[in-house]
Amino acid sequence: MLFLLCAAASALVWGAGDFAGGKASQRADSFVVALVAETAGIPLVAAWLLIAGTGVPSAADLAWGAASGIVGNAGLVIFYRALAGGAMSVVAPLTATTTAAVPLLLGLVLDRRPSALALVGAVLAVAAISLVSAGPRDGSRAPRALLALALLSGVLFGGYFTLVAQASDASGLWPLLAGRVAGVSGLLVAMRARHVPVRASRRTFLLGGTAGAFDVAANALYLFAVRNGVLSVAAPLASLYPVSTVVLALAVDRERMRPLQITGLGLAAVALVLTAG
């Protein structure tokens, strides 16, 4: 039961971080926002490792962490790029649903199978993500290039969920630190190749740093959940992050919720109850 609560909590925290990161990306390059967020998280993870006194991880644990960091950062940059192209009401649900579906399917192969009730709950969580992420209906169609970016970012996010879950329980948060260092290194290389200036405004620094801090907390909660539960259940629940993003948009930006979104919130609650059962 505790791992389900941690998975749900990670979704809430991730959604809040995405809201901050989305605000930052409205006026800054997606590479810069991702770089600020990833860099801000490094001292937080390092401080926790010093306080907790976790033992020395294996090379495999660090490798899984580094791979997840590179894949996750690539997904983040592509996701921000897709959002910047417009059609957010199409891009966001497609990305989030794909994110949940990838570890759900891989978890059935790599991990032990959950109960039938929990599996139904995980599938409902995927459906809830699509409904909650629904934006205003304006009749416009997203270009195929944006749809491709949305799908690709969702696959990469789902790959992150799966890769970081492969690290051993004894590794603590070391995979997260390895992922942050590898992710920042990859971003710097990509930015140099694309001639993107490494500078950020105060607004980008504050919002990106907030996104990074929330991301670290969400990652820690997700690691606990997936290490004490089942990947095919924990990952779809953690992928419910659009719930808190939508709620924050409602409270801060005064956006109005569509009936589909309200239905999605109810479906998310049902999914949590079923997985707990």
Disulfide bonds with the S-S distance in Angstrom:
none
